[in-house]
Amino acid sequence: MLKNRQYVAVQESILATTAQTGQAPRKFYGWINVRLFFFIQFAASGFVYFAYSVVFPVMVETMAWNRGTASLAQSIALVMFGLAYPLTGYLLRRHGVRQTLTIGLLVMLTGLMLLIFAVTEVWQWIMIWGGIMGLSFSLTGPICSQTAMISWFSIKRSTTIGIVLTGGALGGALVQPALSSLMSQFDSWRAAWIVAAAMVVIALIVTRFIINRPQDIGQFPDNIDPDSVKDDPLAKNLRPKTHRTGHDWTIKQVVRTPALYLVMLVTLGYLSTFFFLLNHGILHLTDNGLSGLEAASILGLAILGSGLARIPAGWLGDQFELRWTVFGFIALMAFALAGFWLGNGIFLLSTMGMLFGAGYGGLLVLGPAMTGNYYGERAFPIINSMIAPIMLPFAAAAPAGAGYIFEATGSYNIAFTLAIGLLATGMIAAFFLKPPVAPV
């Protein structure tokens, strides 16, 4: 009966719009945006950000750089990522997602051109990757696609965030063995950055088709007019199954809630450990006897695992309260990281890599969805702009810190121990995480 009512209501709306304008109403653009953002993540995140893990070891060996010093580039990039988040949030509020992404992709393309043609010394690498590319990662980062999905979807919010972020993981999984083979064939790490630059150019073209918010073209989130279903007792299937705030949160109110700080602990745990493994995973594996291609393939499987988990994690996040799904995924990361550290054999390491990636991929979806669900669409980019400059410098210490630990001790054992400790802290935070109570 409900479906029949919906069908009739949609047909009546189409007839009314056609009568008024002489044209049929536009098809719901939310799912078109999902496809567009999927590809942008595939190109900018997959072929640029994730390319770092396979290109960096080749650059270190070819240029005979110190691992700790060269790793400063990634740490600085992550600090820049966080420090630039207020700028990203400002641009999102002032100009919208499409303009913000366009600016970010242009900055990214500039940085890639400099990597291809200008880098001969480690200080140049640190300045370009750390400064220019770090800024571009902030301006093109997940906050853009997450902001768009939170605007376009409520019922399927976590699911659509998962779909979009799968694009980056799919690109990252493909890029690991592909760029490894490409660099071997041309005997040059610069060839990898040329491919990355070409993908960014295509992403710039795709970005022109984004529509920022459903209100911009007279549509509604999930393509459902809230006035048409709010008083319908049969419309419960058109409402979210998990907590969605109905309060218009201010930043002053947000910072007084314990949930914000628990979310920050969870985020710090999974980001720091992923940054560590992305930067040093291949070096750890090759130090233990694997070939460069084998190590790159295993890390590629970790990124693939991240991608495969994102849509299921999003679906789970729309079905069950997020504290329990977050707890499960961060526990999976801790278990898999221990196996990656202590395990032997390609099969076991590949399995642990995929499980670690699955845990990270799930949290990458559920963390932002939790912030959006708890504090609302309007507060989401502001909260991220506020906490990123605080959190990311701590997470950014992981790559350089692990590099210097290796140089001092000859192994990554202490680094792995600290990373697992961070994940355990995140598990405790997730256990106590509950939706904040809106002030009266």
N, C-alpha and C positions, 0 to 999 in steps of 0.2 A: 504493500500500500504506500509506504514511504517513497519507494522508488517511483511509483506512478505519480505521486504528488510532485516530486522533484522534476520529473519529465514534463508534466503539464506546466509547472512554473517556468521552466526553462523555455518551453515553446512559446508561452505567453510573453516572456521577456523578449524573445527574438522577434516576434510579430510586432510588439510595441516599438522596439528600436528601429526595425525596418520601416514602420509607418512614419516615424518621426524624422529619420535621416535619409530614407531611401536606400540604405545600405544595410546589409546584415552585420550584426555585431562581430567584433574581432574574436577569434579563437583565443581561449585562455592561454595567456603568454607565460604563465609560470613554468610549464614543462618545457617550453622553448628555452627559457632562461637556464633551466637545469642543464640542457644539452650544451648551451654556449659556455657555461661556467665549467662543465666537465672538461671540455676541450682546452679551455684556458689553463686549468689546473694541470692537465696532461702536458701541455707545452711548457709553461713557465715554471711549474714546480717539478714535474717529472724530468724534463730535459735540461733544466738549469740547476735548481737546488739539489736534486738527487744526483745529478751528474758529478757533483763535487766529490762524492765518496769514491768514485772510480777514477776520476782524473787526478785528484790530489796526490795519491800515492805515486803515480807516474811522474808528476811534476817534482815531487820530493826526491825521487831516485835520479831522474834525469838531471836536475839542477844541483844535486848533492846538498840539499838544504837540511838543517837541523829540524827534527820532527816537532819539537816543542815550539821553536821560533816560527816555523811555517804554519803551525796550528793556530797561532795568534790571529791569523786572518779570519778563521771561522769564529773564534771567540769574539773578535771585534765586530764581525758581521752580525752576530747574535745580539751584542750590546746595541749596535746601531738599529737593529730590528726593533728592540724594545724602546729605545729613546725616540725613534721616529713614529711610534704608534700614536702619540698625541696629534702629530701632523696628519697621519692617516685618518684618525677619527674626525679631525677638523674638516678634511677634504670630503669625507663621506657625508658629514652633516651639511656642508656648504654646497657641494657640487654633485654628490651622488656617487654611486658605485662605478658607473661607466667612465666618468671623467677621471676618477681616482685610479682605476686600473690602467687607463690610457697613459697617464703620467708615469705610473710605475713601470709599465712595459717599455716606455721610451728610455727611462733611466737604466733599466736592465740591459737594453740593447746597447746603450752607450758603454756600460761596463764591460760587456762581452767583446765589443770592438777593441777596447783597450787591452783586455786579456790576450786577444789574438795578436795584436800588433805592437804592444808596448812592453810586455813583461819580459825582463831578462834577469832581474834581481829579486831577492826575497822581499825587500822593502816595498817594491812596486806591487808585488802580489798582495802583500798585506794591506796596502792602501786601497787598491782597486777592489779586491774581494771584500775586505773588511768595511770600507767606507761606501763605495758606490753600490756594490751588489747588496750589502746589508740594507741600505736605504730602499733599494728596489724590492727586496723581499718583504719589507714592511708594507710598501705601497701596493703590492700585488698579492699579499698574503691571504690566508684563509679568512681573515676578518671581512674581506670584501664579499666573497661568495656566501659566507655565513650570514652577513647582514642582509644580503639579497634574499636568501632562503627564509630567514626569519620574517622578512616583510611579505613574501609571497605565499608562505605556508604556515599553518598553525597545527592542524590535525596531523599532517605528514611532515612536520618540521625536521625531526631527527632523521627520518628516512631520506629526505631530499638532501640534507647536509651530507649524509653518508654517500649518496650517489655522486654528488659533485666532487667530494674529496677523494673518491675512488679514482678520478681522472689523474690526479697527481701520482698516486701509488702505481697505477698501471704504467704511466710514463716512466716512473722511476724503476720499475721492474724491468721494463724493456731496455732502458738506457744502460744498465750495468753491463751485461754481456755485449751489447751492440757497440758501445763506445770502447770497451776493452779491445774488441776485435779490430775496430776502426783505427785505434791508436797503434796497434801492433802492425796493421797493414801499411799505414803511412809513416810509421816510426815518428809520430809527433803528437803531443798532447793538444796542440793548437787545433788539430782537425776536429776534436770533440767540441770545442767551443764554437767552431764554425757551424756545426750542425745545430747547436743550441741557439745560436743567433738566428738561424733560418726559422726555427720553430717560434721564436718570439715575434718575428715579423708576421707570421701567419696569425698568431694570437692577437696581435694589434688589429688586424683586419676583422677578426671574429668579434672583438670587443665592441665594434661600432653597432652591433645589432642588439645589445643589451638594453632592456627597459628597467629602470631602477626599482619602481614600486607599482603595485597593481592600481593604486589610485591615479597614477599618471595617465592611464588609458581607460579609466572608469571601470576597473575590475575590482574583485575582492580576493583576499587570501583564500586559497584552496578552491577558488571559483564558487564560493558560497556566500550569498548575501546574508549577513547575520540577522537582519531584521525579519527575514522570511522563515527562519527556523527557531528563533529564540523562544517562542511561545508554543512550539509544536512538541507535544510529549513523545511523538514517534521519531523525533530527530536526534535521539541520543547518540546514534552511530555517527552523526556529523559533528560531534563534539570530541575534544581530546580526551584520551583515557588517563593521562597523567597530569600532574600539577601544572597549571598555567596561571601565573599571577594575573589578577584583575586590577592590581594597584599600579598607579603611575609613579614608579619609584624615583626619588631624587638621589643624587650622589651622597648627600648628607645622610639620608636614611640608609642607603646601601652599606656605607662603611661602618654602620653600627650593628650590622648583622654578623653573627659568627659564621654563617654559611659562606660568606665571601672569603674569609681567611682559610677555611677548610678547602674550598675550591682552589685557592692559590697553592696550598700544599700539595694537593693532588697533581695540579698542573706542573709544578716545579719538579715533582718526582718523575713523571713520564717524559717531560721534555728533556731534562738533563741527561737521563740515561739514553734516550734515543740519540741526542746530539753526540754523546760519547761514542756510541756504537757506530753511528754513521761516519764519524771522523776516523776511528781507529779499528773498526771491525775487520777491514781487509788486512791492515798491518798485523793485527793479532793473529789472524789465520795464516798469513804467509810466514810469520815468525815461527809458527808451529808446523811448517812443512808443506802447506798447500801451495799450489801454483797460483799465480795472479788471476788467471781465468777462473779457476775453481773458487777462489775466495770471492771474486766479483759475482760469480753466479750465486753463491750462497747469500751474499748480501742482497742480490737482486731478488732472491726468494723471500728474504725478510720484508722487503718493500712490497713484493707481491702479496705476502700474507697480510700486510697492512691494508692493501687495497681490497682483498677478498673479504676482510672483516668489516669494512665500513658500512656497507648496505645492511647486512644482518644486524650490526650494532645499532644502526639507526632505527631499524624496525623494532628491536628490543626496547630502545629508548622511548618509542611511542607506545609501547604496551605495558611496561613495568616502571615503577618509580626508579629514578636514575641512581640513587645512592647504591643500590644493590648491583646494578649492571656495571657501574663504575668500579665498585669493589672487586667484582669478578675479573674484569679486564686488567686491572692493575696487578692483581695477584698472578694472573697469567704471565704478565711481563716479568715479574720477579722470578717465577719458576723457570721460564725460558732463558732468561739472562744467565742464571746459574748453570743451566745446561750448556749454553753457548760457551761459557767460560771454562767449564771443567770437562766437557765432552770431547770425544775423539771420533773420527770417521765422518766421511762426507754425509752419509745418510742422517746420522744423529744431529750433526751440526746444521744441516739443511732444515730438519724438523724443528729444532730449537729456534733457528732463525725465523722460520715462518710463524711459529707461535709467538715469539717476541714481537714480530711485526703485527700480528693480529691483535695483540693486546694494545699496542700503540695506536693502530688504526681505529680501534673501537673507542679509545679515550679521546682521540683527536676529533671524533664526531660527538661523543657524549658530553665532553667538557663544555664546548660552546653551547650545545643545546641546553645544558643545565643552566648556564648563565642566562640564556634567553628565556627559558621557562620560568626561572625564579624571579627575574627582574624586568622582563618585558623588552619589546622591540626597541623602544626609544632609548632605554638605558644601556642596551647591549654594547654599542660602539663606544659609549662614554666610559663604561666600566673597563673595557679592554684597553682603551687609551690610557686609563689611569694606572692599571696594575701591571701592564707590560713593561714599562720602564723600571718597575721595582723588581719584577720576577726574572726577566730575561738576562740581566747582568749576572745573576747567580747561576742560571742555567748555562750561560755562555762560558762560565769558568770550566765547564766539563771538558771540552776538547783540548784546550791548552793545558789544563791541570793534568789530564791523563797523559798528555805528551811529555810533560816534565816529570811526572811520576815514572814513566818508562825510562827516560834518560837517566834518572837518578838510581833506579833499582834494577833495570834490565828486564822488567816484566810489567804487565798490566794488572797484577793480582790485587794490589791495593785499590786501584781504580775500580775494578769489578766489585770489590767488597763495599766500597762507598756507594756505588750505584745501586746495589741491592738494598742497602740501608735506606737510601732515599725512597725507593719503591715501597719498602715496609712502612715508612712514615706516611706515605700516601694512602696505603691501605687502612691505617688507623684513622686518618682524616675522613676517608670515604665512609667508614663504618658509622661515624657520628654525624654525617652530613644529612640535614633535613631541610625542606623548603623553609625559607624565612617567613616569619609571621609579619604581615603588613601592619604598619602602625595605624592606630585608630585616629 
